Amino acid sequence: MRTEAERLFEDLLELLRQEEALVEERDYEGMERLLPLLRERIELLVKGRGDGLSGVERERIEEMVAVLERCRRSLEGRCHEVKGRLKDLCEGMRGLKGYVQTKGPLPRFVDRWVR
């Protein structure tokens, strides 16, 4: 029979695996939906574990940290991609501005006649 802490660990690990899959699929809205559930499970786990952790619990926590680290690296890579794309778009806009036709010099009026 599983204890409450074991069930929480397994639920949390399953949520983290789902989060990792969503990161790989680039489903950022899905990730945002999972974050409150992750936070809730972590808070329940921390409240229930005032005493020390067993070896199995430490291994599970290390596995969770590894999953979170992979998610962080993936999100960091996506952030760099977005920044690079934005930079390319800005440079493209700057380049296109060079092709805009100018109006030319304004006519000079002398004695009410264009000269």
N, C-alpha and C positions, 0 to 999 in steps of 0.2 A: 504494500500500500504506500502510495506516495504521500509525502508530507506537503504541507502548504507551501513551504519554501521551494521544494522540488518542482511543484506545479508552476509556481511563479517563474522560476528559472526557465523551465521549458517553454512557457508562454512567451516570455521575454525573448528568448533565443529564436523562437519561431517568428515573432514580430520583426526582429532584426534581420532575419533571412529574407522576409518579405520586403523590408526596406532596401536591402542590398539588391534584390531583383528589380525593384522599382528604379533604383539608381542606374542600373545597367540598361534598363529600358528607357531611361530618361523621362519617366513619368513623375514630374516634379509635383504635380497636384496630388497624386496618390501618396507621395512621400509626406506632404503636409498633412494629409488626413491621418497618417499613421503616427505622427509625432505625439499627439496628445495621449494616444494609447500607450506608447513607449514610456512617456513621462509618468503616467499613472502606475504602470507595472513597476517601474524603477522605484517610485515612492513607496509602494506597498512592500516591495522587497526590502528596502532600507529600513522601514519602520519595523518590520518583522524580524530583522536580524540585528538586534542590539548586541548580542554576544559575538564571539569569534566565528570565523568561517571555516568550514571543513575543507579538506583537500579537493574534493569533488566540486564544491562550490567555487573555490578559487580557479579551478580549471575552466569551469563554465564562464566565470567572469572574464578570464583571459580570452576565451573564445569570443565573447560578446565585444570586448574591446577590439579584437582583431577585425570583426565584422564592421564595427563603427569606423575603424581606421581605413578600411577599404572604401567605405562609403564616403569618407572625408576626402580621400585622394581622388575618387571619381568626380565628386562635386567640384573639387579644386581644378581638375582638368577641364571640366565643363565651363567653369568661370573663365579660365584662360582662353578657351575657344570663343566665348562670347565677347570678351574684351578684344581679341584679335579681329573678330568679324566687325566689331564696331569701329576699330581703327581703320580697317580696310574701307569701310563705307564712308568714313569721314574723309579719307584721302581721295576717294573717288569723287565725292561731292566737290572737294577743293579743285580737283582736276577739271571737272565739268564746268566750273565757274569760269574757267579760262576760255570756254567756247561761246559764252554769251555775247551777243552782238551789243556793241555800245552804240549810243545814239549819235555819236560824232559831235563835232563842235557846234555850239549854239550860233545861230546867225547873228551877224553884227548889224545893228541898226544905226545908220547915220542919217540925220535929217529925214527920218521916217521911211527910209529906203533900205532895203537889205543890200549890203555890200559884200 
